[in-house]
């Protein structure tokens, strides 16, 4: 059976008035009674648009010329803005970006959860340039250009953006993207490296503390390994190789690199491995932990449950403040490193368990001991499954850290309508400036 053809798109530019902002940072217009999402456009602007996609209920386009600019429009810092998909809001003033994200959060809470916070928290902001310490570059050899590209995906995800520099990635990496591309181009295995992941902890005066993981589809020959080692030594990087799954990651140079970041306010240091999850914005992470503790109000007599705890980003500093804290995480490797971090920091009152939080955990020994406060930091899918089976009877305060406002809104509706909590406060945190990503935090208290 033949596949249906995509609707034919007329590429002739046309004029529209932008009337709103979408949740992913695009401008919203109406044309012939149909909604159109326009990348690169801001509310209040008149723009010329080229249509890029046609759907049943909405169309998509990209701005090709500004006829009447918004007063909130600024010149993007990055020469790749509009092509690279890494950022979508560089053309919007930073103080307006955070207002947009706050509006997204509040609209989701009202529309999906049918709840309204009693207090809207002041937005948390941190470093807005050179902040991204973890990410993944795509790599592709493009024969037509006779070069290797290293970068994020283009707005058309079929292509890799031909980046020279990235201003949101930490400078140690963002200023060396072109050099990385030349390095891969020089390898015999240049067609066998599909991605490079980067991660950084606290960077030492000599520049060490940055790690890159090269995914390779076939074994590297000795000449390629020597080129990678020479580059790593030149730039004080730790290089790892990954031939398959996460368990195949091995250090190339140096032999036993150390990756750590400190949380000085709580006298805690966390060690991690190159593919572990850490918060991408170090400055905002410390502010986020402080805000979390302000809302959760940890006390020496408290026994607190930290779900989706990862390496112990919240658990370990919280252990400095409470009688006991229990962290639970689905990935056993992260739990093992959280336990090691607790031991290295001398925190005997922080305990960690590996468990599938989509399954009923009420019968586990750690759950049966009971808690009076709860911290949640789930993935984008949210915490609905765990909240439905979690015994909340004695938990009078919940703090929910979210990386997706829609799932937070859904779970907030459940906690308020089904479990009897009040949504006392909610606010946004700009973990990913210049992107449409919305990080948020909410406080729930028993009525």
C-alpha positions in Angstrom: 0.0 0.0 0.0 1.4 3.4 -1.0 2.2 5.9 1.7 0.1 9.1 1.5 1.9 12.0 0.1 2.7 15.0 2.3 0.7 18.1 1.5 2.4 20.3 -1.1 3.9 23.5 0.5 4.0 26.8 -1.3 7.3 28.4 -0.3 6.2 31.9 -1.3 6.7 34.2 1.8 3.6 35.9 3.1 2.9 38.4 5.9 1.3 37.5 9.3 0.7 39.2 12.6 2.1 37.4 15.6 -0.5 37.4 18.4 1.0 35.1 21.0 3.9 32.8 22.1 3.7 29.0 22.1 5.1 26.9 24.9 8.1 25.9 22.9 9.1 29.5 22.1 7.6 30.0 18.7 5.3 32.9 17.7 1.6 32.1 17.1 -0.3 33.6 14.2 -3.7 33.0 12.5 -3.9 32.6 8.8 -7.1 31.7 6.9 -8.7 30.7 10.2 -5.9 28.3 11.0 -3.2 28.5 13.7 0.4 28.8 12.5 3.5 28.4 14.7 6.4 30.6 13.5 9.9 30.0 14.6 12.0 33.2 15.3 8.9 35.5 15.7 7.7 37.4 18.8 4.3 38.5 19.9 3.3 41.9 18.5 5.5 41.6 15.4 4.5 41.8 11.8 6.7 39.3 9.9 7.2 37.7 6.5 7.0 33.9 6.9 7.9 30.9 4.8 5.8 27.9 5.4 7.7 24.8 6.4 5.0 22.2 7.4 1.3 21.7 6.9 -0.9 19.8 9.4 -4.5 19.1 9.8 -5.1 21.4 12.7 -2.1 23.8 12.4 0.7 24.9 10.1 4.3 25.7 10.8 6.7 28.3 9.3 9.9 30.2 9.9 10.3 34.0 10.0 12.3 35.3 7.0 11.9 39.1 7.6 10.8 41.3 10.4 8.5 44.1 9.2 7.6 45.5 12.6 9.8 44.4 15.5 8.8 43.8 19.1 10.4 46.0 21.7 11.5 42.8 23.4 13.6 41.7 20.4 17.3 41.6 20.8 20.1 40.6 18.5 21.1 36.9 19.1 24.6 36.5 20.3 25.2 33.2 18.3 25.9 33.2 14.6 24.2 29.8 14.4 20.9 30.9 15.9 17.9 30.0 13.7 19.8 27.0 12.2 20.9 25.2 15.4 18.0 23.8 17.5 20.0 24.2 20.7 18.4 27.6 21.5 15.1 29.0 20.4 14.9 32.2 22.5 18.1 34.1 21.9 16.1 36.8 20.0 14.0 37.5 23.2 15.4 39.7 26.0 16.5 37.6 28.9 14.2 39.2 31.4 11.3 38.4 29.1 12.4 34.8 28.6 11.8 34.0 32.3 8.4 35.7 32.2 7.4 33.5 29.3 8.5 30.4 31.2 6.5 31.6 34.3 3.5 32.0 32.1 3.9 28.5 30.7 4.0 27.0 34.2 1.0 28.9 35.4 -1.1 28.1 32.3 -0.2 24.4 32.6 -1.2 24.3 36.2 -4.6 25.9 35.4 -5.3 24.2 32.1 -4.1 20.6 33.0 -4.2 20.4 36.8 -7.0 22.9 37.3 -5.1 24.3 40.3 -3.6 27.7 41.1 -0.7 28.3 43.6 -1.4 30.5 46.5 2.0 32.1 46.0 4.0 32.5 42.8 7.6 32.2 43.8 10.3 34.7 42.5 12.0 33.2 39.5 15.4 31.7 40.0 18.1 32.6 37.5 21.8 31.8 37.2 24.5 31.9 34.5 22.9 32.5 31.1 26.0 32.1 28.9 28.6 29.4 29.1 26.5 27.4 31.6 25.9 24.1 30.0 28.2 21.5 31.5 26.5 18.4 30.1 25.3 17.6 26.6 25.6 15.5 23.5 26.9 16.5 20.1 25.9 14.7 17.0 28.7 13.9 14.6 28.4 13.4 10.8 30.8 13.2 7.9 29.2 15.2 5.0 30.9 14.2 1.8 29.3 17.0 -0.2 31.0 19.5 2.1 34.1 17.3 2.4 34.2 17.8 6.2 33.0 16.4 9.5 30.3 18.3 11.4 30.1 18.4 15.2 27.2 20.1 16.8 23.6 19.9 18.0 20.8 19.0 15.5 19.5 21.7 13.2 15.9 22.9 13.5 15.3 20.2 10.8 16.5 17.2 12.9 17.7 15.3 9.8 20.8 17.5 9.7 23.7 18.3 12.1 24.3 22.0 12.6 27.7 23.1 11.3 28.8 24.8 14.5 31.9 26.9 14.9 31.2 27.9 18.5 28.4 27.6 21.1 27.9 30.4 23.6 25.7 28.4 26.0 28.1 25.4 26.5 30.9 25.9 29.0 33.8 27.7 27.2 36.2 24.8 27.5 34.0 22.9 25.1 31.9 25.6 23.4 35.0 27.4 22.0 36.6 24.1 20.8 33.7 22.7 18.7 35.5 23.5 15.5 38.7 21.9 16.8 36.7 18.8 17.7 35.3 18.6 14.2 38.8 18.8 12.7 40.0 16.1 15.1 37.3 13.7 14.0 37.9 14.6 10.4 41.6 13.6 10.8 40.7 10.1 12.1 40.5 7.0 10.0 37.3 6.2 11.9 35.6 9.5 11.0 32.6 7.7 9.5 32.2 5.5 12.6 31.8 8.2 15.3 28.1 9.2 15.5 28.2 11.3 18.8 30.4 12.9 21.4 29.0 13.5 24.9 30.5 16.1 27.2 30.3 16.6 30.9 32.2 18.8 33.4 32.4 19.0 37.2 34.5 21.6 39.0 37.2 22.8 36.7 40.7 22.9 38.2 43.2 25.8 37.6 44.9 23.6 35.0 41.7 23.2 33.1 41.1 19.6 34.1 37.6 18.4 35.1 36.1 18.2 31.6 35.3 14.8 30.1 34.3 13.7 26.5 32.9 10.3 25.5 33.4 9.3 21.9 30.9 6.8 20.7 32.4 4.6 18.0 30.8 1.9 15.9 33.9 0.0 15.1 37.2 -0.5 17.0 39.7 2.4 16.7 43.1 1.7 15.3 46.2 2.7 17.2 46.9 5.8 15.1 43.4 7.2 15.9 43.8 6.4 19.6 47.1 8.3 19.6 45.5 11.4 17.9 42.7 11.4 20.5 45.2 11.1 23.4 47.3 14.0 22.0 44.2 16.2 21.7 43.1 15.3 25.3 46.6 16.1 26.6 46.7 19.4 24.7 43.4 20.7 26.1 43.5 19.0 29.6 40.4 16.9 28.7 39.6 13.4 30.0 38.7 11.2 27.0 36.5 8.1 27.2 35.6 5.6 24.5 32.1 3.9 24.2 31.8 1.0 21.8 28.2 -0.1 22.8 25.9 0.4 25.8 26.6 2.4 29.0 28.7 -0.4 30.4 31.2 -0.2 27.6 32.5 3.3 28.5 36.2 3.1 29.3 38.8 5.8 29.9 41.3 6.5 27.1 43.2 9.3 28.8 44.1 9.6 31.6 43.8 6.2 33.1 41.7 7.1 36.1 40.2 10.5 35.7 38.4 12.1 38.6 35.1 14.0 38.0 33.6 15.9 41.0 31.5 19.0 41.8 31.2 20.6 45.2 28.2 22.1 47.0 30.2 24.4 49.3 27.2 25.7 51.3 26.6 22.2 52.6 30.2 21.0 52.6 29.5 18.2 50.2 31.4 16.9 47.2 29.8 14.5 44.6 31.9 12.3 42.4 30.3 11.1 39.1 31.0 9.1 35.9 30.9 10.6 32.4 27.4 9.4 31.4 25.8 10.1 34.8 23.0 12.6 35.1 24.0 15.9 36.7 22.1 19.2 36.5 23.5 21.2 33.5 23.7 24.6 35.1 26.0 24.6 38.2 25.1 28.0 39.5 21.4 27.4 39.1 21.7 24.0 40.7 23.0 25.4 44.0 20.3 28.0 44.0 17.7 25.3 43.3 18.9 23.2 46.2 18.7 26.3 48.5 15.2 27.1 47.3 14.1 23.4 47.8 15.4 23.5 51.4 13.6 26.8 52.0 10.3 25.2 51.0 10.8 21.8 52.5 12.1 23.3 55.8 14.2 20.3 56.9 14.6 20.0 60.7 16.8 17.8 62.9 13.9 15.6 63.9 12.7 15.0 60.3 12.9 11.7 58.3 12.7 12.7 54.7 12.1 10.6 51.6 13.9 11.8 48.4 12.5 10.0 45.3 14.4 10.0 42.0 17.5 11.0 44.0 20.2 10.2 41.3 23.7 10.7 42.7 22.3 12.4 45.8 22.3 16.0 44.5 19.6 16.9 47.1 19.9 13.9 49.5 23.5 14.5 50.6 23.3 18.2 51.4 20.0 17.5 53.1 21.7 15.0 55.4 23.6 17.9 57.0 20.2 19.3 58.2 18.0 16.4 59.2 17.9 13.3 61.4 17.7 10.9 58.4 17.1 11.1 54.7 16.4 8.1 52.4 17.1 8.5 48.6 15.5 6.1 46.1 16.5 5.8 42.5 15.7 3.4 39.7 19.3 3.2 38.2 21.4 0.9 40.3 24.7 2.5 39.2 23.6 5.9 40.4 22.6 4.4 43.7 26.0 2.8 44.1 27.7 6.1 43.5 25.3 7.9 45.8 26.3 5.5 48.6 30.0 6.0 47.8 29.4 9.8 48.0 27.7 9.5 51.3 30.6 7.5 52.7 33.2 9.9 51.3 31.3 12.9 52.9 30.9 11.1 56.2 27.1 11.1 56.0 25.9 8.1 57.9 22.3 9.4 58.1 21.9 9.3 54.3 20.7 5.9 53.0 20.0 4.9 49.4 18.0 2.2 47.7 17.6 1.1 44.1 13.9 0.5 43.2 11.6 0.7 40.2 9.4 3.6 41.2 6.7 2.7 38.7 5.9 -0.4 40.9 4.3 -0.5 44.3 7.0 0.0 47.0 4.7 0.0 50.0 6.0 -3.3 51.2 9.7 -2.4 51.2 11.5 -2.0 54.6 12.5 1.5 53.9 9.0 2.6 53.1 7.4 0.9 56.1 9.6 3.0 58.4 7.6 6.1 57.5 8.4 9.7 56.6 7.1 13.1 57.4 8.3 15.0 54.4 8.8 14.1 50.7 11.0 15.5 47.9 10.3 14.5 44.3 12.6 15.2 41.3 11.2 13.0 38.6 12.0 12.7 34.8 9.9 14.4 32.2 7.1 11.8 32.5 6.4 13.0 36.1 5.6 11.1 39.2 1.9 10.0 38.7 2.6 6.3 39.1 4.5 6.6 42.3 2.1 9.1 43.8 -0.9 6.8 43.2 0.7 4.0 45.3 2.7 6.1 47.8 1.4 6.1 51.4 1.1 9.9 52.1 -0.9 9.8 55.3 1.9 11.1 57.6 3.6 13.3 55.0 2.6 16.9 55.7 4.9 18.7 53.2 5.9 17.8 49.6 8.4 19.7 47.4 8.2 18.7 43.7 11.1 19.7 41.4 10.0 19.4 37.8 11.6 19.5 34.4 8.3 19.4 32.5 5.4 21.7 33.5 2.7 19.6 32.0 3.5 16.5 34.1 3.9 18.7 37.2 0.4 20.2 36.5 -1.1 16.7 36.1 0.5 15.5 39.3 -0.5 18.8 41.1 -4.1 18.2 40.2 -3.9 14.7 41.7 -2.3 15.8 44.9 -4.9 18.6 45.4 -8.1 16.8 44.3 -7.3 13.2 45.3 -5.0 13.5 48.2 -6.1 16.7 49.9 -3.0 18.8 49.6 -2.9 22.6 49.0 -0.6 24.0 46.3 1.0 26.6 48.5 3.6 27.9 46.1 5.1 27.4 42.6 7.7 29.1 40.5 10.1 28.7 37.6 13.9 28.2 37.6 15.9 29.0 34.5 18.1 25.9 34.2 18.3 26.2 30.4 18.5 29.9 29.4 17.7 30.8 25.8 15.8 27.5 25.3 12.1 26.7 25.7 12.9 24.3 28.5 10.9 25.1 31.7 12.3 23.9 35.1 9.9 24.5 38.0 9.3 23.8 41.7 6.2 23.5 43.8 5.3 23.2 47.5 2.3 21.2 48.7 1.1 21.1 52.2 -1.7 19.0 53.9 -4.8 21.1 54.4 
